[in-house]
Amino acid sequence: MRLDEILNHPTLANCDSLLLVPHRYLHLFPLHALSVSQQTWLRFNQETPHLQPPANPCLLDCFKKGVRYAPSCQLLQRVQQRQRPPADTRTLFAIQNPTEDLAYTDIEVEVIKRDFAPADILSKQQATKAAIIDNLETIAQAHYVHFSCHGSFDFQTPLMSSLILAGAKESTDTPNLAKCLTLQDIFATLNLPNCRLVTLSACKTGLTDTTKQSDDCIGLATGFLYAGSQGVLSSLWSVDDFATAYLMIKCYENLETADMAVALNTAQIWLRDATQSKLLEWIGVLKLDAESTQHIKGFLESYDPDEKPFESPFYWAAFCAIGN
């Protein structure tokens, strides 16, 4: 059965959100970015007839309350049974550019942290594995945990999949796992009883082990859900640093009034559809320092005003909202 046929089934007439529980290899695909016809888009957007359909609509455009994923029904049930922290509490713990080679990561974290009090940041050389261990109590109290760094998934030994921290990238391209936060470390040491969201703003953080026949998925996102987080934002491939910074800043802006899936999906649609002129306009709203502003303008000025620099799914579709 084709996707459009499924979406046009009468039982979905009043559906405004979508929960996907993929099986095995389907965990590796951005199902939320699957194309749909404009007729299907119109069916899901009858209440807003004034809107023009996107040139290439996808699943995200059909569900106003978002598209989210679950590693398994069992883990989703466990997550849903957890008590949510009060909505008016917003504290942040973040890892910022530990390897000091991500040009836009610093901008990302500096903007995001403005809306949190307190915001505990381990930046650059401070962001070591030892520092994380020393701050386990602080992390346990955080409502939002944000990793802005490099990530790696190990298909041979999934428990060695890691977030790469300060000091882990030495003379070779292979990171020193003893200085990384591995999935094994997450299972063994992290406790996140107050966490609404863990954001893994890094490459390949949403991949899972596809070799097992069971429904149990082993990956970094799963580890953080087991540690106690309500939800995780993670990526399916090596993401673009610049586009990811834009996406994350917009997502956190949306989180002030929306839940995880809606905040991410709305940010993804915004990034996909934003023209160069709109992106330049947004730079002014962000009130960045002069150096960062000039750096970003220099990148965007290579595009025409009506051109959409991040229209390709490569730039926006990697990230998935996983959990409740």
C-alpha positions in Angstrom: 0.0 0.0 0.0 1.3 3.5 -0.9 1.9 6.1 1.7 -0.8 8.4 0.3 -3.3 5.5 0.4 -2.6 4.9 4.1 -2.9 8.6 4.9 -6.2 9.0 3.1 -7.7 6.1 5.0 -11.0 7.2 6.7 -9.7 6.3 10.2 -7.1 9.1 9.9 -9.6 11.8 9.1 -9.2 13.6 12.4 -5.6 12.6 13.2 -3.3 15.6 14.0 -0.2 13.7 15.3 1.8 10.7 14.3 3.9 8.3 16.4 6.2 6.0 14.4 7.6 2.8 15.9 10.0 1.6 13.2 11.3 -2.0 12.9 15.0 -2.7 12.4 16.4 -0.9 9.3 13.5 1.5 9.3 15.1 3.2 12.3 17.8 4.5 9.9 15.5 6.5 7.7 13.9 9.9 8.2 10.4 8.7 7.8 9.0 12.1 8.8 10.5 13.5 5.5 8.7 11.0 3.2 7.0 12.8 0.4 3.2 13.1 0.1 1.0 14.4 -2.6 -0.5 18.0 -2.5 -3.9 16.4 -2.3 -3.0 14.6 0.9 -1.5 17.8 2.3 -4.8 19.6 1.5 -6.8 16.9 3.3 -4.8 17.4 6.5 -4.9 21.2 6.3 -8.6 21.8 5.6 -8.8 24.1 8.6 -6.3 26.5 7.1 -7.4 26.9 3.4 -5.6 30.2 3.2 -2.2 28.4 3.3 -0.4 27.5 0.1 0.8 23.9 -0.1 4.6 23.4 0.0 6.2 22.7 -3.4 7.2 19.2 -2.1 5.1 18.4 1.0 6.1 15.6 3.4 4.7 13.9 6.5 5.8 16.8 8.7 3.4 19.1 6.8 0.4 16.9 7.5 0.4 16.6 11.3 0.1 19.9 13.2 0.9 18.2 16.6 4.0 16.7 15.3 5.7 13.5 14.1 7.6 11.6 16.8 9.3 8.2 17.1 9.6 5.5 19.8 12.3 2.8 19.9 9.7 0.3 21.0 6.2 0.3 22.5 7.6 -1.0 25.8 10.0 1.8 26.2 7.4 4.4 25.2 5.1 3.1 27.8 7.8 3.4 30.5 8.5 7.0 29.4 4.8 7.9 29.4 4.4 6.7 33.0 7.0 9.1 34.3 5.9 12.2 36.1 6.7 15.4 34.1 8.6 18.2 35.9 6.6 21.4 36.4 6.2 23.4 33.1 7.5 26.6 34.6 10.9 25.2 35.5 13.7 25.7 32.9 17.2 24.7 33.8 19.9 23.7 31.4 23.1 21.6 31.4 25.1 21.9 28.1 28.3 20.6 26.5 29.7 23.2 24.1 32.2 22.5 21.3 34.6 20.2 23.3 36.8 19.6 20.4 36.9 23.3 19.4 36.4 22.6 15.7 32.7 23.3 15.2 32.5 26.9 14.1 28.8 27.4 14.7 28.3 25.3 17.8 29.5 28.2 20.0 26.8 30.5 18.5 24.2 27.7 19.0 24.8 27.3 22.7 25.4 30.9 23.5 22.0 31.8 22.1 20.1 28.8 23.6 21.4 29.4 27.1 19.8 32.9 27.3 16.4 31.5 28.1 17.5 29.3 31.0 18.2 30.0 34.6 20.5 28.5 35.7 22.4 27.4 32.6 25.4 25.2 33.5 27.8 25.0 30.5 30.9 22.9 30.1 32.6 24.7 27.3 35.5 23.6 25.1 38.5 22.3 27.2 36.2 22.2 30.2 33.9 19.6 28.6 35.8 16.5 29.6 34.5 13.1 30.7 35.9 13.7 34.1 33.9 17.0 34.3 30.7 15.2 33.4 31.3 12.6 36.1 32.0 15.5 38.6 28.7 17.1 37.6 26.4 14.1 37.7 24.3 15.7 40.5 23.9 18.9 38.5 22.9 16.9 35.4 20.3 15.0 37.5 18.6 18.3 38.4 18.6 19.7 34.8 15.3 19.9 32.9 17.1 20.2 29.5 20.4 18.6 28.7 22.2 19.7 25.5 25.2 18.1 23.8 26.7 20.3 21.0 29.7 18.2 19.8 30.7 15.4 17.6 29.0 12.0 17.8 29.9 8.5 16.6 27.9 5.3 16.2 29.7 1.9 16.3 27.7 -0.7 14.3 30.1 -3.5 15.4 29.8 -2.7 19.2 26.8 -0.3 19.7 27.6 0.1 23.4 30.8 1.9 22.3 28.9 4.5 20.4 29.9 7.9 21.8 29.7 11.6 22.3 33.2 12.9 21.7 34.4 15.1 24.5 37.5 17.3 25.2 40.8 15.5 24.9 39.3 12.5 23.1 40.5 13.5 19.6 44.3 13.1 19.8 46.8 12.4 17.0 44.6 9.9 15.1 41.2 10.2 13.6 39.9 7.5 16.0 38.7 9.1 19.3 40.0 7.8 22.6 36.8 6.1 23.9 38.2 6.4 27.5 37.7 10.1 27.1 34.3 10.0 25.4 30.8 9.6 26.9 29.9 6.2 25.5 26.5 4.5 25.5 27.8 2.1 28.1 28.7 5.1 30.3 25.2 6.5 29.8 23.6 3.2 31.0 26.0 2.9 33.9 26.2 6.4 35.3 23.5 8.9 34.1 20.3 9.5 36.1 17.9 12.1 34.6 14.8 12.1 36.8 13.9 15.7 36.0 14.8 15.8 32.4 12.2 16.8 29.8 14.6 16.7 26.8 18.1 15.6 25.9 19.3 17.2 22.6 22.1 15.4 20.8 23.2 18.2 18.4 25.8 16.0 16.8 26.3 13.6 14.0 24.8 10.1 13.9 23.3 10.2 17.4 20.0 8.6 16.4 21.4 5.5 14.8 20.6 2.1 16.3 21.8 -1.5 16.1 19.9 -3.1 13.2 21.3 -6.6 13.6 19.0 -7.8 16.4 15.7 -9.5 15.5 14.1 -8.3 18.8 12.3 -5.0 19.2 15.0 -3.7 21.6 16.9 -0.9 19.9 20.4 -0.1 21.1 21.5 3.5 20.5 22.5 6.8 22.2 18.9 8.1 22.1 17.7 4.9 23.8 20.3 5.2 26.5 19.1 8.7 27.4 15.5 7.5 27.5 16.5 4.7 29.9 18.4 7.2 32.0 15.1 9.1 32.6 14.6 11.7 30.0 11.1 12.2 28.6 12.4 12.8 25.1 15.5 12.9 22.9 16.4 14.9 19.7 19.0 13.0 17.7 20.3 12.7 14.2 20.6 10.0 11.5 23.6 11.2 9.6 26.6 13.6 9.6 24.9 16.9 9.8 25.9 20.3 8.6 27.3 22.5 11.5 25.7 25.8 10.2 22.3 24.4 9.4 22.2 22.5 12.7 22.9 25.6 14.7 20.1 27.5 13.0 17.7 24.5 13.5 18.5 24.1 17.2 18.2 27.8 18.0 14.8 27.9 16.3 13.7 24.6 18.0 14.5 25.9 21.5 12.7 29.1 20.6 9.6 27.0 19.8 10.0 24.9 23.0 8.8 27.9 25.0 5.2 27.3 23.7 5.3 23.8 22.2 6.2 20.2 23.0 9.3 18.4 21.7 7.9 17.1 18.5 6.1 20.2 17.4 9.0 22.4 18.3 11.4 20.3 16.2 9.0 19.8 13.3 8.1 23.5 13.1 11.8 24.4 13.1 12.5 21.9 10.4 9.7 23.3 8.1 10.9 26.8 8.9 14.5 26.0 7.9 13.4 24.2 4.8 11.3 27.1 3.6 13.4 30.1 4.8 14.8 32.3 2.0 18.2 33.9 2.2 16.6 37.3 3.0 14.5 35.8 5.8 17.6 34.1 7.3 19.5 37.4 7.2 16.6 39.1 8.8 16.6 36.5 11.6 20.2 37.2 12.3 19.2 40.7 13.5 16.6 39.2 15.9 19.2 36.9 17.5 21.4 39.9 18.5 24.7 38.1 18.0 28.1 39.7 18.6 29.6 41.5 15.6 32.1 38.8 14.7 29.4 36.0 14.6 27.0 38.2 12.7 29.6 39.0 10.0 30.6 35.3 9.8 27.1 34.2 9.1 26.3 37.0 6.7 29.4 36.1 4.8 28.1 32.6 4.3 24.6 33.6 3.4 25.5 36.3 0.9 26.6 33.7 -1.6 22.9 33.0 -2.1 20.2 35.1 -3.9 17.6 36.8 -1.7 14.8 34.4 -2.8 17.0 31.3 -2.7 16.4 28.7 0.0 19.8 27.6 1.2 18.6 24.7 3.4 15.7 23.4 1.3 17.4 20.0 0.7 16.3 17.4 3.3 20.1 16.8 4.0 20.0 20.0 6.1 16.9 19.6 8.1 15.6 16.0 8.0 18.3 14.2 10.0 16.9 15.1 13.4 14.1 13.0 15.0 12.0 13.6 18.1 12.1 10.4 20.1 10.0 9.7 23.1 7.0 11.4 24.7 
